[in-house]
Amino acid sequence: NAGVTQTPKFRILKIGQSMTLQCTQDMNHNYMYWYRQDPGMGLKLIYYSVGAGITDKGEVPNGYNVSRSTTEDFPLRLELAAPSQTSVYFCASSYFPTEAFFGQGTRLTVV
Amino acid sequence: KNEVEQSPQNLTAQEGEFITINCSYSVGISALHWLQQHPGGGIVSLFMLSSGKKKHGRLIATINIQEKHSSLHITASHPRDSAVYICAVHSGGGADGLTFGKGTHLIIQP
């Protein structure tokens, strides 16, 4: 089992560019989440999904979009990147409310 | 909104010492997680608790629901235990993710 796989691991974007962070899980989990981690702060929820075709906003959704066309995939889209989106992004999945499994993270810098 | 506070924020100890990290939260929860994050690395789930105590190897996690408090203990600490330990809670019955503490940065010196 690969668990939760995130790509890319690192990325530098210019202001105004767009990109998609990929997240795939092979555990058939129904719940998937995107979090961002800023220095000195706790992780904050961006978006979550309770199953294919269903997504909802978390605490900090502005500037992001998601989709969930399959159980396995939950990509996060950044449109018009801004310096405030410089962060480390984590994807996670679970059979709520059991143990959560996290990806290795994507370190994004917007310059 | 649940507030999750961890203490201490930073902890440096000698190899072999008994380590305690504390977590308190403001609103009733359905479950509490302890997570481990190594520098530059991903996040690994250590425990999920809704009551009582759990043990895995040298790690012990306890929770007191009435006092809204949890502790993570490490016995016979080792330099490889150096990491950030994060407390996170599920509030209520919804699937809307976890609320996280800011983490405790632990360094175990040989």
Interface residues (C-beta under 8 A of the other chain):
Chain A: Y31 Y33 Y35 G40 M41 G42 L43 K44 L45 Y48 V50 D56 G58 F90 A92 F96 P97 T98 E99 A100 F101 F102 G103 Q104 G105
Chain B: V4 S30 A31 H33 L35 G41 G42 I43 V44 S45 M48 I86 A88 H90 A95 D96 G97 L98 T99 F100 G101 K102 G103
